[in-house]
Amino acid sequence: MVLVQNGSNSDREVNLMKFYSVQIRESVEVPDDQVEVVTMKNGKLAAKAKTTHNGRELKLFKILSKEDAARLKK
């Protein structure tokens, strides 16, 4: 969770989902509002995201734990 400060007095908390990118061999954190929850063929929930990291566009995919799935479905 990260605290984001706007120019005004309203601060808001942003939860981040951690992905591992095989392409760049690094962990990448993506805000929850950019993560899409999908159901795989076997019924498990997964997260998909597209983001830009150091000028490269990355497609990220992660099988979700029960805790992450519950947090993202809110």
Stockholm file with secondary structure:
# STOCKHOLM 1.0

chainA/1-74         MVLVQNGSNSDREVNLMKFYSVQIRESVEVPDDQVEVVTMKNGKLAAKAKTTHNGRELKLFKILSKEDAARLKK
#=GR chainA/1-74 SS CEEEECSSSCEEEECEEEEEETTTTEEEEEEGGGEEEEECTTSCEEEEEEEEETTEEEEEEEECCHHHHHHHTC
#=GC SS_cons        CEEEECSSSCEEEECEEEEEETTTTEEEEEEGGGEEEEECTTSCEEEEEEEEETTEEEEEEEECCHHHHHHHTC
//
